[in-house]
Amino acid sequence: MNFPIFFKDLNNGYEEMYKNYMDMLGFGFNNCQTFFQPFFTHMENTYKYFSILNELQEPVTDWTTYHEEVYTNQTLTLMYFPSPNKNPSKRPILVLPPQAAHHSNLADFSPAQSLVRVFQRYGYDAYACAWASATDEYKDLGMADYIRLTDEAVDYVREKSGFYKIHIMGQCQGGWQATIYTALNQDKIASLSIAAAPIDVNAESSEIVRMAQDLPIEFFEWLVSLGNGKMNGYYMLMGFKSMQMEEHYIRKYYRLWDMVINNDQDGLRRFINFENWYEYTQYLPGKFYLDIIRNIFKGNNLAKPNAIVLDGRGVDLRKITCPVIILAGAKDHITPPAQAFALKDHISTPEEDIVEILTNGGHIGTLMGTESLREDWTAVAEILELSI
């Protein structure tokens, strides 16, 4: 036997076997990787999905535009948003965001969705009332107190700006608050603008009004008692969600999953930003909340002259004579358009000085939707600029 040739052949055989083994191992690894890749991708997406939901368990939200906190008293902090393009001949604007248990930054939700920035672009200095969550110290503040606090904000703006009259704007609940304030202090207000505000709740039926009118007042008093005299905003949020249960408990989670698996970073950013605002709740003073239930939703007293009496003064909308702008959402299930547009039937403002704007959005979309801000609220700024 030729041993050198034998060992050479044997060595070559082992090399071939080794090569075949490594090829087989590589083939198996690559196939395993291909086989399990969807699983690992699915696990990664699932982890991201539930991580987002977990972070939203403790929602955080805040203002986005540069501002100064210029006045504080009780639950009110007045925010000043100076315009980079300030026109000293233009009256300043005071925005009253809603107090529906959410953060007041609805008026300055994001850089792309900011009501105060709309007016800043037109040279208006803007102010907004930021309403703090009620503590035990302020649980007995009522509707009269919030009108008083609004008056303090108005007087501060008037004094600092040098204008005797200013523009006032109210979003949703802030709309009827601005309306009441104007009726009591017409001499301080140059124009009144309201958006998605329940003025005459009997003008058009809505689920929230039906619930408020069908349930006994004792039910709402019980809710307040659970908060030791304060109304927990979480209960209010549950009420809003109950009117669109499929949207809030099913559809939005499907949308989130689609955004995760499609790596839609812009969509995820908007989703997280909105959920942080929507799920962030505050306490309302119990007396204020019950005043609203009794006067606005049960009694429809805003539509009845002097049915609401605050600090000895009757609220009569016929005392409103300034130009008025009314916005309402065509798809608004919380404040149907007729409830807001009814304001024109209860005031003394000449018909030619009343502007009605029907947006394409729903309730929140009317207040701070991208389309509404770009078109409808921009129209408000242009109306103020041209006619007032």
Secondary structure, 3 states (H helix, E strand, C coil): CCHHHHHHHHHHHHHHHHHHHHHHHHHHHHHHHHHHHHHHHHHHHHHHHHHHHHHCCCCCCCCCCCCEEEEEECCEEEEEECCCCCCCCCCCEEEECCCCCCCHHHHEEECCEEHHHHHHHCCCCEEEEEECCCCHHHCCCCHHHHHHHHHHHHHHHHHHHCCCCEEEEEECHHHHHHHHHHHHCHHHEEEEEEECCCCCCCCCCCHHHHHHHHCCHHHHHHHHHHCCCEEEHHHHHHHHHHCCHHHHHHHHHHHHHHHHHCCCHHHHHHHHHHHHHHHCCCEEEHHHHHHHHHHHHHCCHHHCCCCCEECCEECCHHHCCCCEEEEEECCCCCCCHHHHHHHHHCCCCCHHHEEEEEECCCHHHHHHCHHHHHHHHHHHHHHHHHHC
